[in-house]
Amino acid sequence: MEKKSARLVQKETNSLEFYGNIVELEVLESRRHLRLKVNELIRFATNSSASTEEIQRCLSLSLTGFGAQLSSQLLRSLHRDDPQERQSIVWLLVLLNDSQTIAPLRNISIDKRIPRSIRISASLALSGMGATAENNENYRCTRLYAIS
């Protein structure tokens, strides 16, 4: 006579499928954690009592934890409706001053399909990072003088 076991019957699954599901869950959890961290940074930057040094410290800690994904998530977050949040995101992008964000910010600033307020925010971030044509050393400003 067979004894009944208290353990659950396990389904036979492919070990690669199981491993893939675990990795997929970890990636989703990591992305979720990144979004939460970016939202926390935006709220912190929106807080008027926070100093620039405190914001930079939090930003650098997040940068060491997430790397280039942080600047990518900040770029995606720029597409928000709230102007105060966009202003905080611009401020964070300027403080981050990541050269990899310059090209996407330029693309956002000239894309006519994107709302004007978001294009202006991207242009402000570029200006704050010193990445506009006016800030470029190759840009020559012609000065006109009136001689009387």
RAKAMO-V79932 format. One line per field, one symbol per residue. psi: psi as a letter, one per 20 degrees, with the letter a starting at -180 (. if undefined). A space follows every 10 residues. Layout:
psi: ???
//
This chain:
psi: ppqpqiqqpp qoqphhgggh hggghhgghg hghgghgghg hghghhoiip rhggghghgh ghhhhhbihg hghhghiilq hohgghghgg gghghglphi igghhggghi oiiqqghhgg gghhggghik krhhipiipp ppppqpp.
//
